[in-house]
Amino acid sequence: MKHEVLLTTGAENDLEEIFDYITEFDSPGSANHVLDQLLKVTGSLATFPERGSYPKELLALGIREYRQAFFKPYRLIYRVVGKRVFIYLIADGRRDIQSLLSRRLLAADQ
């Protein structure tokens, strides 16, 4: 049974920012490749979303409701709710993921 995969507004903005950054500092071809791969990862979550690992930054806080998937160096942070997968954050894993998660996930609860 397939899940519905939904991008939050924040995740959609993340994709746009990643695409724009790569277009500016590398090439439109590279940006398209990365976007395609990230969308492939999001699409794959429709089949087996529970396969993702728990983000270590959240595990340290005892939070086990979010999972992550990768297209390195990018991390997709998501939550499975029933038959829906909500993607909250798509970010370069070399960034300070702890503060990104805090801002994004706290804002999602409001």
Backbone atoms as SQL, in Angstrom:
CREATE TABLE atoms (id INTEGER PRIMARY KEY, chain TEXT, resi INTEGER, resn TEXT, atom TEXT, x REAL, y REAL, z REAL);
INSERT INTO atoms VALUES
  (1, 'A', 1, 'MET', 'N', 0.839, -1.179, 0.000),
  (2, 'A', 1, 'MET', 'CA', 0.000, 0.000, 0.000),
  (3, 'A', 1, 'MET', 'C', 0.890, 1.250, 0.000),
  (4, 'A', 2, 'LYS', 'N', 0.598, 2.160, -0.903),
  (5, 'A', 2, 'LYS', 'CA', 1.425, 3.362, -1.042),
  (6, 'A', 2, 'LYS', 'C', 0.982, 4.462, -0.087),
  (7, 'A', 3, 'HIS', 'N', 1.966, 5.231, 0.337),
  (8, 'A', 3, 'HIS', 'CA', 1.720, 6.414, 1.154),
  (9, 'A', 3, 'HIS', 'C', 1.676, 7.638, 0.246),
  (10, 'A', 4, 'GLU', 'N', 0.995, 8.655, 0.691),
  (11, 'A', 4, 'GLU', 'CA', 1.000, 9.941, -0.011),
  (12, 'A', 4, 'GLU', 'C', 2.161, 10.749, 0.550),
  (13, 'A', 5, 'VAL', 'N', 3.009, 11.280, -0.314),
  (14, 'A', 5, 'VAL', 'CA', 4.169, 12.059, 0.116),
  (15, 'A', 5, 'VAL', 'C', 3.872, 13.535, -0.121),
  (16, 'A', 6, 'LEU', 'N', 3.989, 14.314, 0.947),
  (17, 'A', 6, 'LEU', 'CA', 3.683, 15.745, 0.882),
  (18, 'A', 6, 'LEU', 'C', 4.870, 16.567, 1.358),
  (19, 'A', 7, 'LEU', 'N', 5.181, 17.603, 0.605),
  (20, 'A', 7, 'LEU', 'CA', 6.236, 18.534, 1.009),
  (21, 'A', 7, 'LEU', 'C', 5.601, 19.693, 1.757),
  (22, 'A', 8, 'THR', 'N', 6.149, 20.030, 2.914),
  (23, 'A', 8, 'THR', 'CA', 5.700, 21.232, 3.596),
  (24, 'A', 8, 'THR', 'C', 6.197, 22.439, 2.805),
  (25, 'A', 9, 'THR', 'N', 5.664, 23.591, 3.111),
  (26, 'A', 9, 'THR', 'CA', 6.127, 24.818, 2.447),
  (27, 'A', 9, 'THR', 'C', 7.624, 25.005, 2.674),
  (28, 'A', 10, 'GLY', 'N', 8.084, 24.702, 3.880),
  (29, 'A', 10, 'GLY', 'CA', 9.510, 24.825, 4.178),
  (30, 'A', 10, 'GLY', 'C', 10.354, 23.921, 3.304),
  (31, 'A', 11, 'ALA', 'N', 9.914, 22.685, 3.096),
  (32, 'A', 11, 'ALA', 'CA', 10.663, 21.742, 2.252),
  (33, 'A', 11, 'ALA', 'C', 10.654, 22.183, 0.793),
  (34, 'A', 12, 'GLU', 'N', 9.520, 22.714, 0.330),
  (35, 'A', 12, 'GLU', 'CA', 9.468, 23.241, -1.041),
  (36, 'A', 12, 'GLU', 'C', 10.456, 24.388, -1.199),
  (37, 'A', 13, 'ASN', 'N', 10.505, 25.270, -0.209),
  (38, 'A', 13, 'ASN', 'CA', 11.461, 26.383, -0.242),
  (39, 'A', 13, 'ASN', 'C', 12.898, 25.870, -0.227),
  (40, 'A', 14, 'ASP', 'N', 13.136, 24.810, 0.557),
  (41, 'A', 14, 'ASP', 'CA', 14.481, 24.216, 0.595),
  (42, 'A', 14, 'ASP', 'C', 14.907, 23.756, -0.799),
  (43, 'A', 15, 'LEU', 'N', 14.007, 23.071, -1.508),
  (44, 'A', 15, 'LEU', 'CA', 14.325, 22.594, -2.863),
  (45, 'A', 15, 'LEU', 'C', 14.654, 23.753, -3.793),
  (46, 'A', 16, 'GLU', 'N', 13.863, 24.809, -3.713),
  (47, 'A', 16, 'GLU', 'CA', 14.115, 25.983, -4.564),
  (48, 'A', 16, 'GLU', 'C', 15.468, 26.608, -4.253),
  (49, 'A', 17, 'GLU', 'N', 15.778, 26.734, -2.957),
  (50, 'A', 17, 'GLU', 'CA', 17.050, 27.340, -2.564),
  (51, 'A', 17, 'GLU', 'C', 18.239, 26.484, -3.001),
  (52, 'A', 18, 'ILE', 'N', 18.121, 25.173, -2.859),
  (53, 'A', 18, 'ILE', 'CA', 19.195, 24.266, -3.290),
  (54, 'A', 18, 'ILE', 'C', 19.388, 24.385, -4.799),
  (55, 'A', 19, 'PHE', 'N', 18.282, 24.353, -5.540),
  (56, 'A', 19, 'PHE', 'CA', 18.347, 24.464, -6.990),
  (57, 'A', 19, 'PHE', 'C', 19.008, 25.782, -7.410),
  (58, 'A', 20, 'ASP', 'N', 18.554, 26.885, -6.823),
  (59, 'A', 20, 'ASP', 'CA', 19.101, 28.202, -7.168),
  (60, 'A', 20, 'ASP', 'C', 20.581, 28.299, -6.832),
  (61, 'A', 21, 'TYR', 'N', 20.973, 27.772, -5.682),
  (62, 'A', 21, 'TYR', 'CA', 22.363, 27.828, -5.260),
  (63, 'A', 21, 'TYR', 'C', 23.258, 27.059, -6.239),
  (64, 'A', 22, 'ILE', 'N', 22.854, 25.843, -6.579),
  (65, 'A', 22, 'ILE', 'CA', 23.667, 25.027, -7.485),
  (66, 'A', 22, 'ILE', 'C', 23.707, 25.643, -8.879),
  (67, 'A', 23, 'THR', 'N', 22.591, 26.211, -9.328),
  (68, 'A', 23, 'THR', 'CA', 22.569, 26.877, -10.632),
  (69, 'A', 23, 'THR', 'C', 23.570, 28.025, -10.657),
  (70, 'A', 24, 'GLU', 'N', 23.586, 28.811, -9.575),
  (71, 'A', 24, 'GLU', 'CA', 24.467, 29.979, -9.520),
  (72, 'A', 24, 'GLU', 'C', 25.941, 29.601, -9.385),
  (73, 'A', 25, 'PHE', 'N', 26.242, 28.618, -8.535),
  (74, 'A', 25, 'PHE', 'CA', 27.643, 28.327, -8.229),
  (75, 'A', 25, 'PHE', 'C', 28.217, 27.118, -8.956),
  (76, 'A', 26, 'ASP', 'N', 27.380, 26.378, -9.692),
  (77, 'A', 26, 'ASP', 'CA', 27.875, 25.256, -10.479),
  (78, 'A', 26, 'ASP', 'C', 27.292, 25.374, -11.881),
  (79, 'A', 27, 'SER', 'N', 26.162, 24.737, -12.135),
  (80, 'A', 27, 'SER', 'CA', 25.553, 24.834, -13.460),
  (81, 'A', 27, 'SER', 'C', 24.088, 24.418, -13.385),
  (82, 'A', 28, 'PRO', 'N', 23.279, 24.877, -14.348),
  (83, 'A', 28, 'PRO', 'CA', 21.876, 24.446, -14.392),
  (84, 'A', 28, 'PRO', 'C', 21.754, 22.925, -14.550),
  (85, 'A', 29, 'GLY', 'N', 22.672, 22.313, -15.287),
  (86, 'A', 29, 'GLY', 'CA', 22.635, 20.864, -15.451),
  (87, 'A', 29, 'GLY', 'C', 22.830, 20.135, -14.130),
  (88, 'A', 30, 'SER', 'N', 23.790, 20.588, -13.342),
  (89, 'A', 30, 'SER', 'CA', 24.020, 19.991, -12.019),
  (90, 'A', 30, 'SER', 'C', 22.814, 20.207, -11.108),
  (91, 'A', 31, 'ALA', 'N', 22.245, 21.407, -11.176),
  (92, 'A', 31, 'ALA', 'CA', 21.073, 21.720, -10.349),
  (93, 'A', 31, 'ALA', 'C', 19.904, 20.806, -10.707),
  (94, 'A', 32, 'ASN', 'N', 19.697, 20.580, -12.004),
  (95, 'A', 32, 'ASN', 'CA', 18.623, 19.680, -12.435),
  (96, 'A', 32, 'ASN', 'C', 18.871, 18.247, -11.965),
  (97, 'A', 33, 'HIS', 'N', 20.123, 17.809, -12.035),
  (98, 'A', 33, 'HIS', 'CA', 20.463, 16.455, -11.586),
  (99, 'A', 33, 'HIS', 'C', 20.157, 16.288, -10.094),
  (100, 'A', 34, 'VAL', 'N', 20.598, 17.236, -9.281),
  (101, 'A', 34, 'VAL', 'CA', 20.369, 17.155, -7.834),
  (102, 'A', 34, 'VAL', 'C', 18.870, 17.202, -7.539),
  (103, 'A', 35, 'LEU', 'N', 18.145, 18.094, -8.200),
  (104, 'A', 35, 'LEU', 'CA', 16.696, 18.185, -7.999),
  (105, 'A', 35, 'LEU', 'C', 16.020, 16.866, -8.370),
  (106, 'A', 36, 'ASP', 'N', 16.398, 16.295, -9.499),
  (107, 'A', 36, 'ASP', 'CA', 15.827, 15.008, -9.921),
  (108, 'A', 36, 'ASP', 'C', 16.083, 13.915, -8.881),
  (109, 'A', 37, 'GLN', 'N', 17.300, 13.864, -8.362),
  (110, 'A', 37, 'GLN', 'CA', 17.648, 12.836, -7.381),
  (111, 'A', 37, 'GLN', 'C', 16.900, 13.040, -6.061),
  (112, 'A', 38, 'LEU', 'N', 16.766, 14.295, -5.641),
  (113, 'A', 38, 'LEU', 'CA', 16.020, 14.571, -4.408),
  (114, 'A', 38, 'LEU', 'C', 14.549, 14.203, -4.571),
  (115, 'A', 39, 'LEU', 'N', 13.991, 14.484, -5.740),
  (116, 'A', 39, 'LEU', 'CA', 12.594, 14.123, -5.989),
  (117, 'A', 39, 'LEU', 'C', 12.424, 12.603, -6.080),
  (118, 'A', 40, 'LYS', 'N', 13.449, 11.926, -6.566),
  (119, 'A', 40, 'LYS', 'CA', 13.407, 10.460, -6.617),
  (120, 'A', 40, 'LYS', 'C', 13.378, 9.881, -5.195),
  (121, 'A', 41, 'VAL', 'N', 14.178, 10.472, -4.307),
  (122, 'A', 41, 'VAL', 'CA', 14.186, 10.026, -2.909),
  (123, 'A', 41, 'VAL', 'C', 12.818, 10.288, -2.280),
  (124, 'A', 42, 'THR', 'N', 12.248, 11.468, -2.519),
  (125, 'A', 42, 'THR', 'CA', 10.930, 11.755, -1.937),
  (126, 'A', 42, 'THR', 'C', 9.897, 10.770, -2.470),
  (127, 'A', 43, 'GLY', 'N', 9.944, 10.462, -3.746),
  (128, 'A', 43, 'GLY', 'CA', 9.007, 9.516, -4.330),
  (129, 'A', 43, 'GLY', 'C', 9.155, 8.118, -3.759),
  (130, 'A', 44, 'SER', 'N', 10.387, 7.738, -3.444),
  (131, 'A', 44, 'SER', 'CA', 10.626, 6.392, -2.901),
  (132, 'A', 44, 'SER', 'C', 10.013, 6.225, -1.511),
  (133, 'A', 45, 'LEU', 'N', 9.776, 7.324, -0.827),
  (134, 'A', 45, 'LEU', 'CA', 9.183, 7.251, 0.513),
  (135, 'A', 45, 'LEU', 'C', 7.725, 6.799, 0.466),
  (136, 'A', 46, 'ALA', 'N', 7.111, 6.860, -0.702),
  (137, 'A', 46, 'ALA', 'CA', 5.719, 6.413, -0.834),
  (138, 'A', 46, 'ALA', 'C', 5.595, 4.915, -0.596),
  (139, 'A', 47, 'THR', 'N', 6.653, 4.170, -0.861),
  (140, 'A', 47, 'THR', 'CA', 6.593, 2.717, -0.756),
  (141, 'A', 47, 'THR', 'C', 6.982, 2.203, 0.629),
  (142, 'A', 48, 'PHE', 'N', 8.139, 2.610, 1.133),
  (143, 'A', 48, 'PHE', 'CA', 8.608, 2.124, 2.434),
  (144, 'A', 48, 'PHE', 'C', 9.149, 3.267, 3.292),
  (145, 'A', 49, 'PRO', 'N', 8.290, 4.145, 3.782),
  (146, 'A', 49, 'PRO', 'CA', 8.798, 5.293, 4.536),
  (147, 'A', 49, 'PRO', 'C', 9.446, 4.919, 5.866),
  (148, 'A', 50, 'GLU', 'N', 9.081, 3.778, 6.434),
  (149, 'A', 50, 'GLU', 'CA', 9.630, 3.390, 7.736),
  (150, 'A', 50, 'GLU', 'C', 11.087, 2.940, 7.653),
  (151, 'A', 51, 'ARG', 'N', 11.619, 2.796, 6.450),
  (152, 'A', 51, 'ARG', 'CA', 12.997, 2.326, 6.320),
  (153, 'A', 51, 'ARG', 'C', 14.018, 3.397, 6.718),
  (154, 'A', 52, 'GLY', 'N', 13.591, 4.634, 6.770),
  (155, 'A', 52, 'GLY', 'CA', 14.520, 5.715, 7.113),
  (156, 'A', 52, 'GLY', 'C', 14.978, 5.630, 8.559),
  (157, 'A', 53, 'SER', 'N', 16.208, 6.057, 8.777),
  (158, 'A', 53, 'SER', 'CA', 16.753, 6.053, 10.135),
  (159, 'A', 53, 'SER', 'C', 16.264, 7.285, 10.897),
  (160, 'A', 54, 'TYR', 'N', 16.456, 7.255, 12.207),
  (161, 'A', 54, 'TYR', 'CA', 16.095, 8.399, 13.038),
  (162, 'A', 54, 'TYR', 'C', 17.257, 9.392, 13.045),
  (163, 'A', 55, 'PRO', 'N', 16.984, 10.677, 12.866),
  (164, 'A', 55, 'PRO', 'CA', 18.070, 11.661, 12.932),
  (165, 'A', 55, 'PRO', 'C', 18.711, 11.669, 14.322),
  (166, 'A', 56, 'LYS', 'N', 20.027, 11.575, 14.368),
  (167, 'A', 56, 'LYS', 'CA', 20.726, 11.485, 15.653),
  (168, 'A', 56, 'LYS', 'C', 20.487, 12.720, 16.516),
  (169, 'A', 57, 'GLU', 'N', 20.291, 13.874, 15.874),
  (170, 'A', 57, 'GLU', 'CA', 20.052, 15.109, 16.627),
  (171, 'A', 57, 'GLU', 'C', 18.739, 15.027, 17.404),
  (172, 'A', 58, 'LEU', 'N', 17.756, 14.325, 16.839),
  (173, 'A', 58, 'LEU', 'CA', 16.469, 14.192, 17.512),
  (174, 'A', 58, 'LEU', 'C', 16.474, 13.017, 18.490),
  (175, 'A', 59, 'LEU', 'N', 17.175, 11.949, 18.142),
  (176, 'A', 59, 'LEU', 'CA', 17.290, 10.813, 19.066),
  (177, 'A', 59, 'LEU', 'C', 17.906, 11.247, 20.386),
  (178, 'A', 60, 'ALA', 'N', 18.888, 12.149, 20.317),
  (179, 'A', 60, 'ALA', 'CA', 19.546, 12.644, 21.528),
  (180, 'A', 60, 'ALA', 'C', 18.547, 13.340, 22.451),
  (181, 'A', 61, 'LEU', 'N', 17.444, 13.833, 21.870),
  (182, 'A', 61, 'LEU', 'CA', 16.408, 14.503, 22.662),
  (183, 'A', 61, 'LEU', 'C', 15.258, 13.551, 22.994),
  (184, 'A', 62, 'GLY', 'N', 15.406, 12.284, 22.604),
  (185, 'A', 62, 'GLY', 'CA', 14.363, 11.301, 22.864),
  (186, 'A', 62, 'GLY', 'C', 13.198, 11.369, 21.884),
  (187, 'A', 63, 'ILE', 'N', 13.387, 12.038, 20.755),
  (188, 'A', 63, 'ILE', 'CA', 12.322, 12.187, 19.756),
  (189, 'A', 63, 'ILE', 'C', 12.499, 11.121, 18.685),
  (190, 'A', 64, 'ARG', 'N', 11.462, 10.274, 18.529),
  (191, 'A', 64, 'ARG', 'CA', 11.533, 9.179, 17.565),
  (192, 'A', 64, 'ARG', 'C', 10.396, 9.232, 16.554),
  (193, 'A', 65, 'GLU', 'N', 9.804, 10.370, 16.358),
  (194, 'A', 65, 'GLU', 'CA', 8.686, 10.438, 15.411),
  (195, 'A', 65, 'GLU', 'C', 9.103, 10.911, 14.024),
  (196, 'A', 66, 'TYR', 'N', 10.350, 11.332, 13.883),
  (197, 'A', 66, 'TYR', 'CA', 10.860, 11.793, 12.593),
  (198, 'A', 66, 'TYR', 'C', 11.910, 10.812, 12.091),
  (199, 'A', 67, 'ARG', 'N', 12.002, 10.720, 10.782),
  (200, 'A', 67, 'ARG', 'CA', 12.994, 9.855, 10.137),
  (201, 'A', 67, 'ARG', 'C', 13.750, 10.680, 9.101),
  (202, 'A', 68, 'GLN', 'N', 14.756, 10.056, 8.510),
  (203, 'A', 68, 'GLN', 'CA', 15.536, 10.751, 7.497),
  (204, 'A', 68, 'GLN', 'C', 15.874, 9.825, 6.343),
  (205, 'A', 69, 'ALA', 'N', 16.009, 10.443, 5.184),
  (206, 'A', 69, 'ALA', 'CA', 16.466, 9.760, 3.977),
  (207, 'A', 69, 'ALA', 'C', 17.561, 10.639, 3.388),
  (208, 'A', 70, 'PHE', 'N', 18.377, 10.056, 2.528),
  (209, 'A', 70, 'PHE', 'CA', 19.549, 10.773, 2.027),
  (210, 'A', 70, 'PHE', 'C', 19.673, 10.742, 0.511),
  (211, 'A', 71, 'PHE', 'N', 20.178, 11.840, -0.023),
  (212, 'A', 71, 'PHE', 'CA', 20.872, 11.895, -1.300),
  (213, 'A', 71, 'PHE', 'C', 22.069, 12.763, -0.950),
  (214, 'A', 72, 'LYS', 'N', 23.164, 12.110, -0.598),
  (215, 'A', 72, 'LYS', 'CA', 24.305, 12.800, -0.006),
  (216, 'A', 72, 'LYS', 'C', 24.823, 13.908, -0.899),
  (217, 'A', 73, 'PRO', 'N', 25.109, 15.054, -0.282),
  (218, 'A', 73, 'PRO', 'CA', 25.160, 15.314, 1.149),
  (219, 'A', 73, 'PRO', 'C', 23.815, 15.770, 1.740),
  (220, 'A', 74, 'TYR', 'N', 22.746, 15.659, 0.987),
  (221, 'A', 74, 'TYR', 'CA', 21.457, 16.191, 1.442),
  (222, 'A', 74, 'TYR', 'C', 20.703, 15.199, 2.316),
  (223, 'A', 75, 'ARG', 'N', 20.025, 15.756, 3.315),
  (224, 'A', 75, 'ARG', 'CA', 19.194, 14.973, 4.224),
  (225, 'A', 75, 'ARG', 'C', 17.758, 15.456, 4.105),
  (226, 'A', 76, 'LEU', 'N', 16.842, 14.516, 4.050),
  (227, 'A', 76, 'LEU', 'CA', 15.413, 14.820, 4.041),
  (228, 'A', 76, 'LEU', 'C', 14.851, 14.335, 5.371),
  (229, 'A', 77, 'ILE', 'N', 14.265, 15.229, 6.124),
  (230, 'A', 77, 'ILE', 'CA', 13.699, 14.881, 7.423),
  (231, 'A', 77, 'ILE', 'C', 12.188, 14.835, 7.254),
  (232, 'A', 78, 'TYR', 'N', 11.605, 13.718, 7.665),
  (233, 'A', 78, 'TYR', 'CA', 10.175, 13.534, 7.429),
  (234, 'A', 78, 'TYR', 'C', 9.512, 12.797, 8.588),
  (235, 'A', 79, 'ARG', 'N', 8.186, 12.796, 8.540),
  (236, 'A', 79, 'ARG', 'CA', 7.375, 12.143, 9.567),
  (237, 'A', 79, 'ARG', 'C', 6.263, 11.359, 8.878),
  (238, 'A', 80, 'VAL', 'N', 6.029, 10.155, 9.329),
  (239, 'A', 80, 'VAL', 'CA', 4.955, 9.322, 8.791),
  (240, 'A', 80, 'VAL', 'C', 3.746, 9.457, 9.716),
  (241, 'A', 81, 'VAL', 'N', 2.624, 9.884, 9.140),
  (242, 'A', 81, 'VAL', 'CA', 1.383, 10.020, 9.896),
  (243, 'A', 81, 'VAL', 'C', 0.312, 9.260, 9.124),
  (244, 'A', 82, 'GLY', 'N', -0.059, 8.103, 9.633),
  (245, 'A', 82, 'GLY', 'CA', -1.025, 7.272, 8.924),
  (246, 'A', 82, 'GLY', 'C', -0.460, 6.847, 7.582),
  (247, 'A', 83, 'LYS', 'N', -1.170, 7.168, 6.527),
  (248, 'A', 83, 'LYS', 'CA', -0.722, 6.829, 5.170),
  (249, 'A', 83, 'LYS', 'C', -0.118, 8.042, 4.460),
  (250, 'A', 84, 'ARG', 'N', 0.310, 9.016, 5.241),
  (251, 'A', 84, 'ARG', 'CA', 0.943, 10.205, 4.670),
  (252, 'A', 84, 'ARG', 'C', 2.361, 10.367, 5.188),
  (253, 'A', 85, 'VAL', 'N', 3.215, 10.860, 4.310),
  (254, 'A', 85, 'VAL', 'CA', 4.597, 11.176, 4.667),
  (255, 'A', 85, 'VAL', 'C', 4.771, 12.676, 4.468),
  (256, 'A', 86, 'PHE', 'N', 5.071, 13.380, 5.565),
  (257, 'A', 86, 'PHE', 'CA', 5.282, 14.823, 5.502),
  (258, 'A', 86, 'PHE', 'C', 6.774, 15.100, 5.552),
  (259, 'A', 87, 'ILE', 'N', 7.290, 15.742, 4.502),
  (260, 'A', 87, 'ILE', 'CA', 8.709, 16.108, 4.473),
  (261, 'A', 87, 'ILE', 'C', 8.819, 17.535, 4.995),
  (262, 'A', 88, 'TYR', 'N', 9.595, 17.684, 6.076),
  (263, 'A', 88, 'TYR', 'CA', 9.715, 18.971, 6.753),
  (264, 'A', 88, 'TYR', 'C', 10.965, 19.745, 6.382),
  (265, 'A', 89, 'LEU', 'N', 12.040, 19.042, 6.056),
  (266, 'A', 89, 'LEU', 'CA', 13.319, 19.719, 5.859),
  (267, 'A', 89, 'LEU', 'C', 14.140, 18.967, 4.821),
  (268, 'A', 90, 'ILE', 'N', 14.731, 19.718, 3.902),
  (269, 'A', 90, 'ILE', 'CA', 15.692, 19.174, 2.948),
  (270, 'A', 90, 'ILE', 'C', 16.897, 20.097, 3.022),
  (271, 'A', 91, 'ALA', 'N', 18.011, 19.574, 3.516),
  (272, 'A', 91, 'ALA', 'CA', 19.161, 20.444, 3.747),
  (273, 'A', 91, 'ALA', 'C', 20.462, 19.692, 3.524),
  (274, 'A', 92, 'ASP', 'N', 21.491, 20.458, 3.234),
  (275, 'A', 92, 'ASP', 'CA', 22.836, 19.918, 3.122),
  (276, 'A', 92, 'ASP', 'C', 23.231, 19.422, 4.516),
  (277, 'A', 93, 'GLY', 'N', 23.586, 18.163, 4.617),
  (278, 'A', 93, 'GLY', 'CA', 23.935, 17.559, 5.902),
  (279, 'A', 93, 'GLY', 'C', 25.161, 18.161, 6.558),
  (280, 'A', 94, 'ARG', 'N', 25.906, 18.977, 5.835),
  (281, 'A', 94, 'ARG', 'CA', 27.091, 19.620, 6.413),
  (282, 'A', 94, 'ARG', 'C', 26.720, 20.882, 7.181),
  (283, 'A', 95, 'ARG', 'N', 25.462, 21.297, 7.054),
  (284, 'A', 95, 'ARG', 'CA', 24.994, 22.473, 7.798),
  (285, 'A', 95, 'ARG', 'C', 24.670, 22.087, 9.240),
  (286, 'A', 96, 'ASP', 'N', 24.358, 23.068, 10.058),
  (287, 'A', 96, 'ASP', 'CA', 23.983, 22.827, 11.452),
  (288, 'A', 96, 'ASP', 'C', 22.538, 22.335, 11.480),
  (289, 'A', 97, 'ILE', 'N', 22.382, 21.044, 11.342),
  (290, 'A', 97, 'ILE', 'CA', 21.061, 20.439, 11.244),
  (291, 'A', 97, 'ILE', 'C', 20.288, 20.623, 12.550),
  (292, 'A', 98, 'GLN', 'N', 20.974, 20.601, 13.674),
  (293, 'A', 98, 'GLN', 'CA', 20.308, 20.759, 14.971),
  (294, 'A', 98, 'GLN', 'C', 19.492, 22.058, 15.015),
  (295, 'A', 99, 'SER', 'N', 20.102, 23.175, 14.650),
  (296, 'A', 99, 'SER', 'CA', 19.368, 24.443, 14.712),
  (297, 'A', 99, 'SER', 'C', 18.307, 24.528, 13.616),
  (298, 'A', 100, 'LEU', 'N', 18.591, 23.967, 12.439),
  (299, 'A', 100, 'LEU', 'CA', 17.583, 23.950, 11.378),
  (300, 'A', 100, 'LEU', 'C', 16.342, 23.165, 11.812),
  (301, 'A', 101, 'LEU', 'N', 16.575, 22.011, 12.421),
  (302, 'A', 101, 'LEU', 'CA', 15.459, 21.193, 12.891),
  (303, 'A', 101, 'LEU', 'C', 14.676, 21.909, 13.986),
  (304, 'A', 102, 'SER', 'N', 15.378, 22.524, 14.909),
  (305, 'A', 102, 'SER', 'CA', 14.704, 23.237, 15.997),
  (306, 'A', 102, 'SER', 'C', 13.782, 24.314, 15.445),
  (307, 'A', 103, 'ARG', 'N', 14.294, 25.127, 14.545),
  (308, 'A', 103, 'ARG', 'CA', 13.482, 26.213, 13.975),
  (309, 'A', 103, 'ARG', 'C', 12.324, 25.659, 13.156),
  (310, 'A', 104, 'ARG', 'N', 12.596, 24.687, 12.311),
  (311, 'A', 104, 'ARG', 'CA', 11.580, 24.170, 11.387),
  (312, 'A', 104, 'ARG', 'C', 10.500, 23.379, 12.109),
  (313, 'A', 105, 'LEU', 'N', 10.906, 22.496, 13.009),
  (314, 'A', 105, 'LEU', 'CA', 9.931, 21.634, 13.661),
  (315, 'A', 105, 'LEU', 'C', 9.138, 22.375, 14.725),
  (316, 'A', 106, 'LEU', 'N', 9.771, 23.325, 15.399),
  (317, 'A', 106, 'LEU', 'CA', 9.012, 24.136, 16.369),
  (318, 'A', 106, 'LEU', 'C', 8.001, 25.003, 15.653),
  (319, 'A', 107, 'ALA', 'N', 8.363, 25.519, 14.491),
  (320, 'A', 107, 'ALA', 'CA', 7.436, 26.341, 13.715),
  (321, 'A', 107, 'ALA', 'C', 6.281, 25.500, 13.198),
  (322, 'A', 108, 'ALA', 'N', 6.526, 24.217, 12.896),
  (323, 'A', 108, 'ALA', 'CA', 5.479, 23.338, 12.377),
  (324, 'A', 108, 'ALA', 'C', 4.427, 23.040, 13.436),
  (325, 'A', 109, 'ASP', 'N', 4.810, 23.091, 14.699),
  (326, 'A', 109, 'ASP', 'CA', 3.865, 22.789, 15.772),
  (327, 'A', 109, 'ASP', 'C', 2.959, 23.969, 16.110),
  (328, 'A', 110, 'GLN', 'N', 3.265, 25.134, 15.580),
  (329, 'A', 110, 'GLN', 'CA', 2.472, 26.322, 15.935),
  (330, 'A', 110, 'GLN', 'C', 1.323, 26.526, 14.978);
